[in-house]
Amino acid sequence: MDRLDAMQLFVRVADSGSFSKAAIASGVSQSTVSKQIAAIESRLGVQLLRRTTRGLSVTEAGQQYYESILQLIEAVDAAEARVGHAQVAPKGVLRVAISAAFGRFFVLPHLPEFFALYPDVTIDFDISERHANLVEDGIDVAIRIGALSDSSLVARRIGGVRYATVGTPAYFERHGVPRHPRDIENMPCIVFMFQGASRAWRFFENHAPLVVDGKPVVRSNDAEHIRGSVLAGLGMGHSPAWLYARDIADGSLQQVLADYSPPAFPISAVSPAGRRQTRKAQVFIDFLAEKFRQVPELSLPE
């Protein structure tokens, strides 16, 4: 491992406050991280990290070193970016946070092509429905659907999606077809859970938001579990349309209340602020943006 790689390890440790998280984010062992940090401290003759039973903290000297090498790393990234795509091949581990279902539907099928273009990049997926802390978890890129609440992130819109309210034909035969969002309040529904709370169903009427709570019979924080429950006829679902697009097309599910669908939600690729985006992150985001433009349910206009 060269000196610049060791410096990048130190930045990840300082950002995450953890040797183990830095190791996972960098694709190396925890012992490698520990040895590299010890070697830097030995070479400089100062303590950069303070180790306690509660974790790691950066010393005053460590903070000075962190700020200096961060500028150096950004300068190197900028120099490589100026050389151009043809001259600089992206390489290394790329940490990507994404939800399970969206990744399986729209990212994994394209990875063979991506790796053919960029064989020196390794992708490490962080799969969760929760919003990962990009800095603490060592995430390079997160794919998020919906409005972004964290203004400290650098975001690029790479697609868009509308919500669809759906059920099986047999379900609507039993419970009737809702004509207005309020009709669903006493109808069995499959509800998505986010951070421990049920997510309300949002519609749009007369240019104003309309929020409705159905009668949940199944709640889950997993999108594919939601889809499976809807296909089983247990209740209606109200989720991003990409989740049900194939089922609507083949008649397994019937969409209702389309006239009340809220405006499109953005699909964004987000990165930590405060540092230059790496080349491997740039090419991955560009690649996904191009693929999403080719998918009707993800290529909604701005």
N, C-alpha and C positions, 0 to 999 in steps of 0.2 A: 504494500500500500504506500503510495507516494505522499509527500507532505500535504498537497492540496486535499487529497482524499481524507487524510487525518484531520485536517482543519474542518472539513465538512462534517465529519463525525462529531467533532466538538460542538459545532453549531446545533446539530440535532439533539445532542445530550442537553445542552443549555436550554433549548426550546422546550423539550419534553420533560426535563427534570428527571430523566430515567435512562439508565444504561440499556435496559431491556427494550424499551420503546425505540431508542435510537438504533439498536441492533436490528430490530424487525424492519424499521423504515429503510435501513441501509442494506439489508440483505446479508448481514454478517453475523457472527456469533457474538454473544455478550462478552465473552472473554477477549475477543479481538478489540471491541470498543474499549474495554478497561485497559488493555495493554497500550493502545494507541494514545489514550488520554494520559496515562502514566508517562509515556515516552515524551509527550509534549511538555508536561510539567517538569520532567527531568532535564530536558534540553533548555527550557527557559529558566529553570531554577526557582520557580514560584508555584504556589498552589492556586489552581484555577477553579477547582470545585471543592465545596465543603460537604463532606459526607456525614450524615447523622442518621439516627434510627428513623427519622421522619422523612428521609429522602435526600435529595441533592439540592444545593443552592450554589450560585455563582459568587465567587469572591470578588473583591474590588478589582484585583488584577485580572481575574477571569472576565469581568465585564468589559474592561479595556481591550483585552485580547479579542473578545467576541465582536465588539464593534469594529475593530480594525480588520479582522479576517472576513467579516461579513462584507465589507466594502471591497476587499480583494476578490472574494468569490464572485460578487456581482460584476466586478470589472472583467474577470475572466469570461463569465457567461456572456457579457455584452460583446467582448472581443470575438468570441466564437460565433455569436449571432450575426455579427457584421460580415463575417467571411462568407456566409451564405449556406443554404441548404446543401448544395452540391458538394461543398468542401467539408462540412462538419456533420458527421454521422452521429445521431443521438445514441446514447448508450447508458446502461445502468438500470437500477431498480426504480420503477415508477409506482408509487403508492396511490391507489385510486379507491375512493369511497363511493359506494353505489348501493342501491337497494337490490335485493336478490332477483325479484321478478324482472325489473327493467333491464338489469344486466344480462339475464338469460335470454330475454326476448330480442334485445337490440344491440348488445355489445359483443357477447361471446361469439355469435355467428360470423362476425367480421374480423375476429382476431387472426385467423390464418392469413388474411390479406395484409393486416397490419404488420405481422411478424415477418412476412415476406419482404415488406418495404424496409423494416427497421429490425433486423435480426439481432442487434446487440442490446435491445431493450427487453427487460423483464418486467412484467406487470404483477404487482402484489395487490390483490383486491381486499378491501375491508368491506365486508358485506353486512349491512345493517339497515333497518328502517329508521334508526335514530340519526340525528345529525352529528357526525363526528366532529371533535375539536381538531381542526386541521393541524394546528401547531403542536399541541400536546401529543396527538396520535401520529405525528410524522407523515401526514397526508399531503401529497403533491397536488392532487386534483380530486374534487368531489363533484359528482353529478347530482344536481338537486332540481326538484320539480316544485314550482310554486314561487310565491313572493319570497325574497330573501330578507330576513330580519337582521342579519349581521352586516352592518355597513362597513366593517373593517376588512371584508373580503374583496378580492378582485374577481369580478364576475364577467362572463361573456355568455350571451344568450346563443344557444346552439340549436334551439328548436322550440316548439310550443305544443300544447295539448289542451283539448277540451275535456270536460267531464261528461260521462254518459251514465244515465240511469237505466238499469236493465233488469230483466227477469226472464225466466223460461216461459214459453207459451203455456205450459201446464200450470205454472204458478199464477199467471194472470187469469186463467180459466177458473181457478179456485177463488181468487181474491179480488178479481176485477182489475180493470186497467185504470190507473190514476189519470185524471184529466188536468189536475192542478197539483202543485207540490204539496199543498195542505192535505190532499187526499191520502198521503202516505203515512200520516201521523199514527194511524192505528193498523198499519199493514206490517207484516213481518219483514225485517230488514237485516242485512249483513253489514255490520259497522266496523270501520277501520279504527284501530286504536293507535294513538301517537303519544309517546311519552306518558303512558299510563292513563290517558283520557280518551273518551270517545270523540271522534271527529264529527262535527255536525255536517249535515248535508246542505250545501250552498247552491242556491238558484239565483235567477235574475228575472225580475218582473218590472215592467214600466221603467227600465233604466235604473233600477235600484236593487240592491242585494236583498235576498229573501233566504232566511236560515230556517231549516225545518229539522226536527228530530223525529225519526221513525221509531218503530217498536223493535229494538234489537233482539234477535233470537240467537245470533252468533256474533261475537266480537273477536277480532284478531289484529295483531300488528304485522301480519304477513300477507302481502298482496295476493300471492298464489293461493293461500288458504281462503281468502275472501272470494276469489274467482271460483275455486272448487265448490264452495258452499252455495254460491249463486247458481252454478251449473247443476248442482244437486237439487235445486228447487226449494231450498230452505228459506229463501227470502230474496228481496230485491238487493241489488248492489248499486252503489254510486261512487264511481272511481274514475281515474283518468281513462279516456276512451281506448288508449292503446292496449289496456289490459283485456278488453273484451272485443277488440276489432275482428279477430278471426271468428269468434263465436257469433257475433252479429251477422257477419258475412255468410256463414254457413247455416244460419237459421236456428242455431242452438239457443240463442238469446234474442230477445226482442227489446229494442230501445224505446223508451217512453219519455215524455216531458222534454223532448229536444228543444222545443221553443222556449223553454225556461233555463236552458243551459247557461252557466255563467261565462263571461269572457275567457278567452284562452289564457292558460297559465304558462309562464315561461319555463323552459328547460335550460338550466344554466350550468356551465362548467366554472367552478369557483376554485380559487387558489389563495393561499395566505398572502396578505398584504405585506409591504415593507421590504420585499426582496424581488429581484428579477426572476421571472418565470424561466424554468430550465428549458432547454431545447427539447428534451424528451416529452415534457408536458405540453409544449407548444404543438408538436407534431401530432400528439395523441388527440388534443382538442380539435385541431384542424381536421383530422381524419374523421372523428365522430360527427362534426358539423356537416361535413360533406355527405356522410352516410345518412344522417337524419334528414337532409334535404330531399333524399330519394324516397322517403317513407311518408305517404300522404298524412297519416295520423300524427306525425311529428313535425311536419313542415308547414305549420300554420303561419300566416303572414304576421309581421310585426304589428 
